[in-house]
Amino acid sequence: MKFRLKTYPDLGLLVIRIVLGFSYIIVHGGAKLFAGPALWTKIGSAVGFLGINFSFALWGFLASCAEFFGGILILLGLFFRPAAVFAANRAFSTGGPLSSIAYPLELGITILGLFLTGPGKYSLDYHLFGRK
């Protein structure tokens, strides 16, 4: 029996989803969500460039929830593509010199690649909604 890595793309997608999902749950969303209103206000003030100058704590709370619950959806492979869109938007939202955008760019491209390939057969999307 010959071992071929190319026969395990769904396992590879599962590993990527697990790592990225936990990263969004623990590092990004969870850390912000459970930090409280002071951090939510700081995060929410980012909408000021859109001319929105009210309810910064609410906007920050919603952004934190999107990262936390989006991470859960990515981890589970449930409503995967919509969750990937939100994750990619978050990853690409950091600007600045190349050194400061390298990580967000890498993460954004990874999420975009996952969006294009889908969650794989080891996902709730696959089992609930069939093969896509």
TACORBEL-V739549 format. One record per run of one state. SS is the DSSP state (H for helix, E for strand, - for the rest). FROM is the first residue (numbers start at 1). TO is the last residue. If there is no record, write none. Layout:
SS&FROM&TO / SS&FROM&TO
//
This chain:
-&1&4 / H&5&7 / -&8&8 / H&9&33 / -&34&36 / H&37&50 / -&51&55 / H&56&76 / -&77&79 / H&80&92 / -&93&97 / H&98&117 / -&118&123 / H&124&129 / -&130&132
//
